[in-house]
Amino acid sequence: MLVSGYSFDRLRSNLILTNSQWTRREIASLCGMTSEVVYPPAPGDVVDTPWDRRQDAFVSIGRLTPIKRQDWIIETLALVRREFPGLELHICGSAPPPDYLRRIEKLAAAHGPWVHIHQDLSRKALSTLLSKCRYGIHACVDEHFGIAPAEMARAGCIPFVHASGGQVEIVDQDPRLCYTTAEDAAAKIASVMRDAGMQRALQTAVYRCSERFTTETFIREFLSHVARFLAARHGDAAAEGGRVPT
């Protein structure tokens, strides 16, 4: 801070944008600063595949690392497979620590061919895979936002997320899609998989919610916040008879 001239007071006078309501609360609690939420855009092309043409398969997206808990995902979906033996899991990631990759590969082999591990998929291949799956699962705890479940939602999947952090906002905090433990997750997943009507209702609700995560929405809201901030600065400067601060 001495070298850079960094100033918290100057930071507080600026416009602070953040990626979720959860992060906004953390900034207020830890730094005493106010901020505005602008959800980031989820990447990927949306492929509109009808629900009845999708598979009873789950996709997990993220770096292959212990913090993403892919091992936990495998064990949890193994519980669901007791009732739905046709369920499959696609784990998609990149740049894994070698020890963790070996651990995941060993665990996948122990459970059988229903667990698929995909490394470094192209964007096109990932979009195609998402379009074939009905469900997504995200196991990171206290994720500040969670681009992966947002991408799943944009692709027409129903994502299940840990009941913490900003990822719950992606599913509008629907208790049917937010879990705490492996047993809780397995029970909620099985409940949805038993009920075709609930599946379609959730897919529709989640997809509508995901419209907040389009590139167009991000650009519009970002520019809107900046315009209001600059207008307020100009107004303050005019009232004081001075120049607009930068």
C-alpha positions as CSV (number, residue, x, y, z in Angstrom):
1,M,0.0,0.0,0.0
2,L,2.9,2.3,0.7
3,V,4.4,1.7,-2.7
4,S,1.2,1.9,-4.7
5,G,-0.6,4.7,-2.9
6,Y,-3.6,2.5,-2.5
7,S,-6.4,4.2,-0.6
8,F,-9.5,2.6,0.9
9,D,-11.1,6.0,1.2
10,R,-10.7,6.6,-2.5
11,L,-12.0,3.1,-3.2
12,R,-15.1,3.8,-1.1
13,S,-15.8,6.9,-3.3
14,N,-15.8,4.8,-6.4
15,L,-18.5,2.6,-7.9
16,I,-17.9,-1.0,-6.8
17,L,-19.5,-3.8,-8.9
18,T,-19.7,-7.3,-7.6
19,N,-20.8,-10.7,-9.0
20,S,-23.5,-11.8,-6.5
21,Q,-25.6,-10.7,-3.6
22,W,-23.5,-13.1,-1.4
23,T,-20.3,-11.3,-2.4
24,R,-22.0,-8.0,-1.9
25,R,-22.8,-8.9,1.7
26,E,-19.2,-10.1,2.3
27,I,-17.8,-6.8,1.0
28,A,-20.1,-4.9,3.3
29,S,-19.3,-7.1,6.3
30,L,-15.5,-7.3,5.8
31,C,-14.7,-3.9,4.3
32,G,-17.7,-1.7,5.2
33,M,-18.2,-0.8,1.6
34,T,-21.4,-0.7,-0.5
35,S,-21.5,-2.3,-3.9
36,E,-23.9,-3.1,-6.8
37,V,-24.5,-6.6,-8.2
38,V,-23.9,-7.2,-11.9
39,Y,-24.0,-10.9,-12.7
40,P,-21.3,-12.1,-15.0
41,P,-22.3,-13.6,-18.4
42,A,-22.2,-17.4,-18.7
43,P,-20.2,-18.6,-21.7
44,G,-21.3,-21.0,-24.4
45,D,-23.9,-21.2,-27.1
46,V,-27.4,-22.3,-26.0
47,V,-28.6,-25.4,-27.7
48,D,-32.4,-25.8,-27.3
49,T,-32.7,-29.6,-27.0
50,P,-36.2,-30.7,-25.9
51,W,-36.4,-32.3,-22.5
52,D,-37.6,-35.7,-23.7
53,R,-34.6,-36.0,-26.0
54,R,-32.1,-35.4,-23.2
55,Q,-30.5,-38.2,-21.1
56,D,-30.8,-38.9,-17.4
57,A,-27.2,-37.7,-17.1
58,F,-25.4,-35.2,-14.9
59,V,-22.6,-32.9,-15.9
60,S,-20.0,-31.2,-13.6
61,I,-17.9,-28.4,-15.0
62,G,-14.8,-26.9,-13.3
63,R,-11.1,-27.3,-12.6
64,L,-10.3,-30.8,-11.4
65,T,-9.3,-29.8,-8.0
66,P,-10.3,-30.8,-4.4
67,I,-12.1,-27.5,-3.8
68,K,-14.5,-28.5,-6.6
69,R,-15.2,-31.8,-4.9
70,Q,-15.5,-34.0,-7.9
71,D,-14.8,-37.0,-5.7
72,W,-17.8,-36.1,-3.5
73,I,-20.0,-35.7,-6.6
74,I,-19.2,-39.3,-7.7
75,E,-19.9,-40.7,-4.3
76,T,-23.2,-38.7,-4.0
77,L,-24.5,-39.7,-7.4
78,A,-23.7,-43.3,-6.5
79,L,-26.3,-43.0,-3.8
80,V,-28.9,-41.8,-6.4
81,R,-28.0,-44.7,-8.7
82,R,-29.4,-47.1,-6.2
83,E,-32.8,-46.0,-7.4
84,F,-31.9,-44.8,-10.9
85,P,-29.3,-47.3,-12.2
86,G,-29.3,-45.7,-15.7
87,L,-27.9,-42.4,-14.4
88,E,-24.6,-41.2,-15.8
89,L,-22.1,-38.6,-14.8
90,H,-19.8,-36.4,-17.0
91,I,-17.0,-34.7,-15.2
92,C,-15.5,-31.9,-17.4
93,G,-12.4,-30.0,-16.3
94,S,-8.8,-29.0,-17.0
95,A,-5.4,-28.5,-15.4
96,P,-5.8,-31.1,-12.6
97,P,-3.1,-31.6,-10.0
98,P,-1.7,-35.1,-10.9
99,D,-2.4,-36.6,-7.5
100,Y,-6.0,-35.5,-7.5
101,L,-6.5,-36.7,-11.1
102,R,-5.2,-40.1,-10.2
103,R,-7.6,-40.2,-7.2
104,I,-10.6,-39.2,-9.4
105,E,-9.7,-41.7,-12.1
106,K,-9.3,-44.5,-9.5
107,L,-12.6,-43.6,-7.9
108,A,-14.3,-43.5,-11.3
109,A,-12.9,-46.9,-12.3
110,A,-14.1,-48.4,-9.0
111,H,-17.7,-47.2,-9.6
112,G,-17.9,-48.3,-13.2
113,P,-18.4,-47.0,-16.7
114,W,-21.3,-44.6,-15.7
115,V,-18.6,-42.1,-14.6
116,H,-17.0,-40.3,-17.6
117,I,-14.0,-37.9,-17.2
118,H,-13.4,-35.4,-19.9
119,Q,-10.3,-33.2,-19.9
120,D,-9.9,-30.0,-21.9
121,L,-13.1,-30.3,-23.9
122,S,-13.5,-27.7,-26.7
123,R,-16.2,-25.1,-26.2
124,K,-18.2,-26.7,-29.0
125,A,-17.9,-30.2,-27.5
126,L,-18.9,-29.0,-24.0
127,S,-22.0,-27.2,-25.5
128,T,-22.9,-30.4,-27.3
129,L,-22.6,-32.5,-24.1
130,L,-24.6,-30.0,-22.1
131,S,-27.4,-30.1,-24.6
132,K,-27.7,-33.9,-24.1
133,C,-27.9,-33.9,-20.3
134,R,-30.9,-33.1,-18.1
135,Y,-29.0,-32.2,-14.9
136,G,-26.0,-30.5,-13.6
137,I,-24.3,-30.6,-10.2
138,H,-21.9,-28.1,-8.5
139,A,-20.3,-29.1,-5.2
140,C,-18.0,-26.1,-4.4
141,V,-18.8,-24.6,-1.0
142,D,-19.1,-20.8,-0.7
143,E,-18.4,-20.2,-4.4
144,H,-18.6,-16.4,-4.9
145,F,-20.8,-16.9,-7.9
146,G,-20.4,-20.0,-9.9
147,I,-20.1,-19.7,-13.7
148,A,-20.4,-23.4,-14.2
149,P,-24.0,-23.8,-12.8
150,A,-25.0,-20.6,-14.7
151,E,-23.7,-22.2,-17.9
152,M,-25.6,-25.3,-17.1
153,A,-28.8,-23.3,-16.6
154,R,-28.3,-21.4,-19.8
155,A,-27.9,-24.7,-21.6
156,G,-31.3,-26.0,-20.4
157,C,-30.0,-28.3,-17.6
158,I,-31.4,-28.3,-14.0
159,P,-28.4,-27.6,-11.8
160,F,-28.1,-28.8,-8.2
161,V,-25.9,-26.6,-6.0
162,H,-24.5,-26.4,-2.5
163,A,-26.6,-24.2,-0.3
164,S,-24.0,-21.6,0.3
165,G,-22.3,-18.7,-1.5
166,G,-23.6,-17.0,-4.6
167,Q,-24.4,-20.1,-6.6
168,V,-27.8,-20.4,-4.9
169,E,-28.8,-17.2,-6.7
170,I,-28.4,-19.0,-10.0
171,V,-31.4,-21.3,-9.1
172,D,-33.3,-18.5,-7.3
173,Q,-32.6,-20.2,-4.0
174,D,-35.0,-22.9,-4.8
175,P,-34.8,-25.4,-1.8
176,R,-35.4,-28.3,-4.2
177,L,-32.1,-27.5,-5.9
178,C,-29.9,-26.4,-2.9
179,Y,-28.4,-29.1,-0.7
180,T,-26.2,-29.3,2.4
181,T,-25.0,-32.9,2.7
182,A,-24.6,-35.9,0.4
183,E,-27.7,-37.5,1.8
184,D,-29.7,-34.3,1.3
185,A,-28.4,-33.9,-2.2
186,A,-29.3,-37.5,-3.1
187,A,-32.8,-37.2,-1.7
188,K,-33.5,-34.0,-3.5
189,I,-32.1,-35.3,-6.8
190,A,-34.1,-38.5,-6.5
191,S,-37.3,-36.5,-5.7
192,V,-36.9,-34.5,-8.9
193,M,-36.0,-37.5,-11.1
194,R,-39.2,-39.3,-9.9
195,D,-41.5,-36.4,-11.0
196,A,-41.6,-35.5,-14.7
197,G,-43.9,-32.5,-14.0
198,M,-41.5,-31.1,-11.4
199,Q,-38.6,-31.5,-13.9
200,R,-40.3,-29.5,-16.6
201,A,-41.4,-26.8,-14.1
202,L,-37.9,-26.5,-12.7
203,Q,-36.2,-26.4,-16.1
204,T,-38.5,-23.6,-17.2
205,A,-38.0,-21.6,-13.9
206,V,-34.2,-22.1,-14.0
207,Y,-33.9,-21.1,-17.6
208,R,-35.9,-18.0,-17.1
209,C,-33.7,-17.1,-14.1
210,S,-30.6,-17.7,-16.3
211,E,-31.6,-14.8,-18.6
212,R,-29.8,-12.6,-16.1
213,F,-26.6,-14.3,-17.1
214,T,-26.5,-13.4,-20.8
215,T,-23.8,-11.3,-22.4
216,E,-26.5,-8.7,-23.5
217,T,-27.8,-8.4,-19.9
218,F,-24.3,-8.0,-18.5
219,I,-23.4,-5.2,-21.0
220,R,-26.7,-3.4,-20.5
221,E,-26.4,-3.4,-16.7
222,F,-22.7,-2.6,-16.6
223,L,-23.2,0.4,-18.8
224,S,-26.3,1.5,-16.9
225,H,-24.4,1.5,-13.6
226,V,-21.5,3.4,-15.1
227,A,-23.8,6.0,-16.6
228,R,-25.7,6.6,-13.3
229,F,-22.4,6.8,-11.5
230,L,-20.9,9.4,-13.9
231,A,-24.2,11.4,-13.9
232,A,-24.1,11.6,-10.1
233,R,-20.4,12.7,-10.2
234,H,-21.2,15.4,-12.7
235,G,-24.1,16.5,-10.5
236,D,-22.0,16.7,-7.4
237,A,-19.3,18.6,-9.2
238,A,-21.7,21.1,-10.6
239,A,-23.2,21.7,-7.2
240,E,-19.8,22.3,-5.8
241,G,-18.7,24.4,-8.8
242,G,-15.7,22.3,-9.4
243,R,-14.5,19.8,-12.0
244,V,-15.6,16.2,-12.1
245,P,-13.2,13.9,-10.1
246,T,-11.6,11.0,-12.0
